[in-house]
Amino acid sequence: MRILVTGGAGYIGSVVTAQLLAVDHEVTVLDDLSTGHRDAVSPGARFVEGDIASAADVLAEIGPWEGETTEEMFKFLAEARRQGSQRLVDG
């Protein structure tokens, strides 16, 4: 499955990215690095530096995968900001 992880350079997003790669998903990480770190992104993931709020710019950079659209999108950064990181992890 092709998956876009927003906020993937942060703690939660980077851990989930690694888990997705471990089960053979194709992962693209989108992060503006305002709180995340580039070196936290798993080497097997494609990294795009950008802000999800600039959707047109992001879509132009990411583009479709072989004519397909992203099948899933994880919005960890927005949820972590809304709920707080610990609550997001605890469920």
N, C-alpha and C positions, 0 to 999 in steps of 0.2 A: 504494500500500500504506500502511496505517496502522501507524506504528511508534512504540513507546515507547522512549526512550533514557534509561536511568537514569545519573546522574552526568553529565548533559549540560551542566552549567555548568562543568565542568572542561575542561582542554585537549583531551584525546582526544575526549571526548563532544561538545564544541562543534564540533570539526573534522568529525567524522562527521555530526553534525546538519546542518551547512551542506552537506555533500556529498549527503545524502539529500534535502534541500530542493531542491538544484540539479537533481535528476532527478525532481522532482514528487511525492515522497512526502509524506504528511501526518504531521508529527512532533510528538509531545508529549514534552517534556523534564521529567523528574522529578529533583530534586536538593534536598538539605537545606541546601545552601550552607555546609557545614562546611569545605570546602576549595575549592569552586568559587565563581564570581562571577556574579551575575545578568546583568551586562552582557556576559558571554561567550556568552549564549544568542542564537542567530540570531533576528532579528525575525520571521521567518515561522513560527517554532515556537511552539506553545502551551507555557507554562511553568507547572509545578505545584511549589510548594515543599513538600517532604515527605520522609519517610524511608521507604525501601522496606521496612524492618523493621516499619513500621506498615501492613501491607497493607490492612487494612479501611479505614483512614482514606484511604489513597491511592486505592483503588478507588472509594470514595464520591466523592472529588474529581474523579477522571478520568472515571469512568463509561464506558459503551460509546459507540462512535461509531455513531450512527444504528442502534442495536440490534445492532451487531457487537462482537466482542471484539478485543483487540489481536492482530495477526497475528504480530508479531515483538517481542522484547524484547532489547535490548542491555544487558548488565550490566557496563558499563565500570568503574564505581567499584569493584565487588567484585573484578573481575579485576585492576585496577591495584593494589589493596591486597594481593591475594594474590601476584601475580607481580612487581609493580613496574612502573611506567609504561613504562620503556624496553623491558623484555622483551615487554610486551604489543604495543607498536608494531612491534618487530622480528620478532614472530611466534614 
